[in-house]
Amino acid sequence: MAIKPFSFGLRLRDKGRTVRVRQDAKRRYVVEDSQKGRRTNQRSHASLGGAIRDAASTWRGRLH
């Protein structure tokens, strides 16, 4: 079975905060959590599912 590259991006934005999922050159997925006036946090994942779960958890966490 052929492995296809990540063909879409995930970006969630609200009031100056952005959560992104992107694929880096080494077939890993990076979750970036940035907010105005703060340092960008990056977390790397081996699977797309893990990266999306992490992004969803981070996005839900902004509510609390």
C-alpha atoms as one frame of an Amber mdcrd trajectory, in Angstrom:
protein
   0.000   0.000   0.000   1.370   3.417  -0.938   1.792   6.066   1.720   0.491
   9.464   0.680   1.822  12.703   2.144  -0.349  14.854   4.389  -2.472  16.674
   1.820  -4.327  19.163   4.000  -3.575  21.413   6.926  -5.317  21.938  10.209
  -5.473  25.434  11.677  -7.741  26.569  14.489  -7.794  30.276  15.408  -9.551
  32.207  18.154  -8.749  35.588  19.761  -5.029  35.608  18.990  -4.425  31.920
  19.635  -3.626  29.476  16.835  -3.241  25.691  16.892  -1.784  24.107  13.734
  -0.942  20.603  12.576   1.618  20.264   9.803   3.874  17.574   8.369   7.618
  18.102   8.525  10.176  16.726   6.078  10.862  13.581   8.124   7.345  12.075
   7.901   6.458  13.337  11.359   3.570  15.577  12.318   4.061  18.753  14.340
   1.448  20.468  16.506   2.154  24.184  16.964   0.369  26.150  19.674   0.966
  29.896  19.378  -0.500  32.855  21.191   0.219  36.583  20.930   2.955  37.602
  23.325   3.971  34.005  24.109   6.483  31.523  22.821   5.235  28.952  20.275
   5.022  25.406  21.660   5.791  22.579  19.225   5.136  18.900  19.799   6.116
  16.155  17.373   4.108  12.977  16.704   4.838   9.857  14.679   1.220   9.410
  13.561  -1.361  11.768  12.141  -4.012  10.438  14.521  -1.868  11.275  17.532
  -1.213  14.777  16.237  -4.905  15.463  15.623  -5.850  14.122  19.074  -3.204
  16.393  20.629  -4.468  19.421  18.662  -8.066  18.709  19.703  -7.064  18.339
  23.333  -5.080  21.592  23.207  -7.993  23.395  21.545 -10.479  22.170  24.152
  -8.039  23.161  26.908  -8.258  26.836  25.919 -11.807  26.895  27.291 -10.690
  26.256  30.881
